[in-house]
Amino acid sequence: MAKRTTSSKRTPSSKGTAPAKQAANSLWGGRFQAGPAAIMMEINASIGFDKRLYRQDIAGSLAHCAMLVKQGLITPKEGKAIAGGLNTILREIEDGKFRFDPKLEDIHMHVETRLTELIGKAAGRLHTARSRNDQVATDFRLWVRDAIDRIDAGLADLQARLLARAEQHADTVMPGFTHLQAAQPVTLGHYLMAYVEMVGRDRGRFQDARKRLNLSPLGSGALAGTSLPIDRRDTARALGFEAPTANSLDGVSDRDFAIEFLSAAALCAVHLSRFAEEIVIWCSAQFRFIALSDAFTTGSSMMPQKRNPDAAELVRGKVGRILGAQNALLVTLKGLPMTYGKDMQEDKEPTFDAADSLELCIAATAGMVSDFTANETRLRESAGEGYTTATDLADWCVRKLDIPFREAHHIAGRAVRIAEAEGKPLEALKLEQLQSIEPRITRDIFSVLGVENSVKSRVSLGGTAPKNVRAEIVRWRKLLKRKQA
Ligand code: ARG
């Protein structure tokens, strides 16, 4: 997250009430005589964080400038000087040569002030038919759109890695859980494919948000539009927007696009967190289902034996701030009268932080997906612990003996009771023992009691059978290819 640049400058003696040694603002100071109090500057300045909008801000200005020339609102010569200056500023910022100054409030004023230094009076023409209100709404939409595109690429990569591991483990049998109690055997491939589905829906949500976001507020002016003959369609097109927003009040005052982004981010983070939680559990000495390498674990300063899954814990831990960001922005907007209010400057920090955190979580999860080794022996062993094939026994009675499922459930339950009393797995029971519960049971029942056979038999649509998992991998590979095209 970008650091505040102002707080260290305040001295205790000034108590923040004294006017800063500064004349009225050069960009909006026409009706002001004195400069702002130091504390006013501190609370007002957003440059510490909105400098991250520099690329979008300059892109917006370049599009606006080109349109002003086409509409005859500024001369081609002025347009050329402005565009040249803007490109110089872009380079200065990217090369780390640009000087940021909290007195200049925000990124918009920094760019314009520097432009004036570079090209003189013509710079003053850039703000024709434009306000910082439509400017910041435009910049922020562009920034969120870029974040969505980066996140989508990260999620596509995560899906590809999950697919590779699912393919490798299409036949690896493990216990499936409900209530974190062993329930039925599944395959690790099937489990990983569940996350491919979740991530697929996450991507869908980001794309939905992107569609609604992709309208240009530029040209809405401060709130009411402008009397000057601008062409909003032209700037929208130049910036890759679908169209201009239809209502100038709405254009400058809503931040629902950012909230939608944060909502999609929150849900995506929750998915990653559930996965992370399982990685943490599975790495424990009690489970030993998987192991992470040195690359994704850390040691303990005191306990030499420790190998902690910190990356997974942090993926789980970062959800708090992402959910917090969504909440923060909802509360900021709630009760805010139309149109722009300076409260809205508070939209950026949580959004930037949530995007940064989520990108990090996605990359760390992708790393762990490729990194982990599955303990196949252990997974197979525990797949059968806890009588996980009891349902298979009941299903066999339904299929072969035409017994109603409720009754078959009782038969299987009694078999579990006998096996439990003898401390044996179900498949170690004698045929006679099973027949003492239901005389029509035959030796054939043993074919479904092993965990491999159990998973192989689950061929219903969406079931865990290895052949289903392989078909799903093929389907997803095609889908991903199409989505990336
Ligand atoms: N820094 C401001 C923000 O982030 C830019 C818009 C300021 N507009 C204004 N009328 N003061 O919201």
Boltz pocket constraint, residues with backbone or C-beta under 6 A from the ligand:
constraints:
  - pocket:
      binder: B
      contacts: [[A, 44], [A, 46], [A, 50], [A, 106], [A, 132], [A, 133], [A, 136], [A, 340], [A, 341], [A, 342], [A, 344], [A, 345]]
      max_distance: 6.0
